[in-house]
Amino acid sequence: FIPEPYADYAYEEVPLPLPGDGCNQTISCPHSYPLFYEALELSSGDRFLEIGAGSGYGAALAREVVGEQGLVVTVEINPNTYRFARSNLEKLGYRDVITILGDGSLGYPPLAPYNKICVTATCPTIPPPLIDQLALSGKLIAPVGSPHSVQALILLSKLPSGEVKKAKVDEVLYVPLKGKYGWRLGSI
């Protein structure tokens, strides 16, 4: 899942560059995936939406957790990063992971609702379309805050009543979310 020039760093706790537009496409540190998935309580049979496909690694891990009864959809806005993720997933046998080229801040309505949503880039606020696509009793995790400083990792829970609760899980540092509900290019 790592571009060949960075293969020696595959197990290092550092984000690594990915194919993209040369600006802010990275694969997250290895520890971040279990942190996110444990907070979400990702489990067998879940309908999982990932915003920011990266290398495809997060979607592959999620697929292993949700199993054959689950669903994994990953959305990537950058065409080069999308192609890299899709190629990795197909090459390694994860052909049933649905990989979408599009604006992740809008989610992916055709397969909603999802009971778990993971955003892998920092948002100004949690995008309303993602909250709308979150199932009742579902959970969403996202970094929220400026891309230039430490961000709050927020776990949002949608109660059976539809009420939304938020809790800070940790502090993190992620690249900016792009798209309609992401950071505007002039503001980052």
TAPE-V409644 format. One record per run of one state. SS is the DSSP state (A for helix, B for strand, O for the rest). FROM is the first residue (numbers start at 1). LEN is the number of residues. If there is no record, write none. Layout:
ss = [SS;SS]
from = [FROM;FROM]
len = [LEN;LEN]
This chain:
ss = [O;A;O;B;O;B;O;A;O;B;O;A;O;B;O;A;O;B;O;A;O;A;O;B;O;B;O;A;B;O;B;O;B;O;B;O;A;O]
from = [1;4;10;16;18;26;28;30;41;47;52;57;67;71;77;79;92;98;102;104;107;109;112;114;120;122;124;128;134;145;151;159;164;173;176;177;185;188]
len = [3;6;6;2;8;2;2;11;6;5;5;10;4;6;2;13;6;4;2;3;2;3;2;6;2;2;4;6;11;6;8;5;9;3;1;8;3;1]
